[in-house]
Amino acid sequence: MDQPVVSSDIKSVSRFIDAIRERVGRVVVGQDIVVERTLIALFTGGHLLLQGVPGLAKTLLVSVLSKSIDLHFSRIQFTIDLLPSDILGSEILDQRTSEFRTKKGPIFTNLLLADEINRAAPKVQGALLEAMQERRVTIGDTTFNLPAPFLVIATQNPVEQAGTFELPEAQLDRFMLCHRLEYPSVEEEREVLRRNAGLGVQRRDGGAVVQTEFDVLEKEPVGHAEELIAAMEAVHKVHVSDTFLEHVVKLVHETRNHPQLELGCSPRAGISLIKASRARAVIHGRDYCIPEDLFSLAEDVILHRIRLTYEAVADGMTGKKILREILDRDIKSAD
Amino acid sequence: MTIPGLFVIVALSLAGAFQTETQTGASARIEGEAQVESTVGIPVQVLQVIYPGPELEVRDVDPRTTPIVLRIDAVYPHGADYRYDLTWSGMEAGTFNLTDYLRRKDGTESTDLPACTVTVKSVLAPDSIDIQLDIPEKGLIPATYRSAWLIGGIVWVVGLLGFIFLGRRRQPSSVQPAPEDIARAKLRRIEQLIETAMREPAFSVQQKAELDLLIVDFWRERRDLTGVAPDKAIQTLRNDPEAGPLLQRAERWLYDRPENTSREEISALLAPLRELVREAAIKGRPSLSGTGTASGRETGTSKAAEGGRG
C-alpha cells in the first residue's frame, strides 16, 4: 500500500499530458488550472464555459491546445446579429448544377471557441447548445454527426452586461464545467510582459507585421487523436469507490436542501462531478478518485447550476460562499 | 326673520309657548324670533336669545342618544351678557329645556341660567316605531375621531416595527457546545471508527466517508488550515511530511479498489492513527494554533512511519 500502483495506461497518459502542458506553458503563462479544466473537458467529452474579462489568453490557450493535439480549431465571435445558420451551416443553391449543396458551418470542428456566447440572441445560443448536447446537426433534410472529439469552450465576460442575453440555468447545465478566470499573479504578469517584449517583426508579402503570440505557436503537435483516445479510455477506467460516490451524493443533496438556495444541483451535476473527478485523477496520475478531486472541482461543476434565494442575495451571500460553507460543514461534521 | 311660522316674541308670550315662568321662575330673554314647537327631525331657529353672564357653548352629547340637537349659529356681545342665535331640532317627542344643552365656556357653573323650553311633537302615534339601536357599551369603540386615529397610528407603527424586526427569518438559535467539547467528541468518534474498521471487515461506506473527512478535519485543525479552502487544505496536507503519508494511505484504502488493500495494511495504517488520536485526546484539543503538541507530532511521525513500514 505504500507505493501506489499506477497502471501503464495512466503512465503513458501522464506523459501525453505533461507534453501538452509543456507546450502550452511555452506560450501561455500560468493558467494551470484552466489548462487542467480544458483537458478534463476534452477527456470527458464535456463542454467548458470560461468566465473572465477579455485579455486573459483564452483564445491563445485554446489555439495552442488544438495545435498541440492536432485538432481542428474554429472560433466564432458571438454578436447580436448572428444567425443559427452562421454556426450550423446552410443549404446553398449551386447555379451550375441547379441543385442545393450543403455548406457546413464552423461548428464542424474538434475544438470550437464560442467567444462571448451571451452576446448572441437566445435562438442562436439554443442552436449551439442543442448541437453540443446531441453532437449532431441537421441542415435541410440531412443530419450530420459532428466530428469526434467535439468540445465547445465558450466564454462570457462577467463585467459588460449591456446588450447581452444571459444563459438560462437549463442551458448552463449543458456545460460540464464553468471556470472563473482570474488575473495572473504579479510574477506571471511580469513573465507575460517579458515574453511579449521579446516578440519581433515578421516580414510578410513584401511588408512586415508585428508578431503576436499566435505567430510563434509551434505547428508540430505533441500528440494525435490516438493519444487523446487513450486518455479518454484511461479516464473511463478510473475507479470510483462507493465512498467517493457517497461524498458526491451528499454534496449534491445538500445543495438541494440548503435554505439559501432556490435551485440546487441536477442529477447531471453529480454525473459531471464523477466524470470530471475521473479525468482529474488521470491528470494527477491516479487511477481512483479522492475527495481532493471533488473539492477542487466543486466550484466549477456546481456554481453555475445553483440559484440563490432572494433573501440570500439580499443578505449579501454568493454561491461561492454557500458552497464553501457546505464543503466546510461536510468536513467538520462528517456523519 | 321672514320665515313663515316664526312668531315675534310678543306673539309667543301671548300664545303661552314659553312656559319658563311657571317652570323655572325665570326664562331666557328673547329679543328676536323663536319657534318653540316643532315636529321630530325638523330644525328650527331661536334668534337673539339673551343669556346673562359669560359666553356659552354647546355641551358634548352623544348624537345617537340625545333627544335635542342644539347648535349655536352666532354669538353677539350684549353689554355684560351675550346674545345667541340658536338652531335646534328634536329627535324624539317631548318638552325640553335648551339651556340644559349649554354650558359656560370658561367652565364656571351654569345652573343659574334661565330656561328656554321647547316642545317636540311626533306626527306618528306613540310607540308606532320600535327603534332598536345596537349601541355598544361605552369604551368598546374609540371615544373620538382623534383617539381612533391615535390608536390606528400606534397599531400601524407597532405592525411596521414587527414586520421589520420580527418578520425577517430568524436564524435558528441553538446553544452551541463549547469548542473543546466538539473537539473531544470528534476525537472520540475518530477513535470509535478506527476501532470498528480494525475489528470489522464490513466497514460501511458511510463510516468510511465519515472517517476520511474526520481525519482531514483532524489534520486541518492540527495544521491551522481551517480557514483555507478545503481543496487547498487537502493539497497542503498531502504534501505535509507527517500528515501526507497517512492521508495518502487512508485515501488508497478508502478510495482505491478494495483488492489493492489487505487487512494487514489497513491495520498498519489505522494503528498509528489511533495512537495519534488518543494522544491528542489526552493532551486536549488538537492544536488550533498550528503549533500542535510537539511531542504529539513527534509521536505521530514515528507511529506513522511505523505504520508505513508495517
Interface residues (C-beta under 8 A of the other chain):
Chain A: M1 D2 P4 V5 H239 S241 D242 T243 F244 L245 E246 H247 K250 D287 Y288 C289 I290 P291 E292 F295 S296 A298 E311 R324 L327 D328 D330 I331 K332 A334 D335
Chain B: R169 V205 Q206 K208 A209 E210 L211 D212 L213 L214 V216 D217 R220 A229 P230 D231 I234 Q235 R238 Q248 R249 E251 R252 W253 L254 Y255 D256 R257 N260 T261 S262 E265 A268 L269 G308
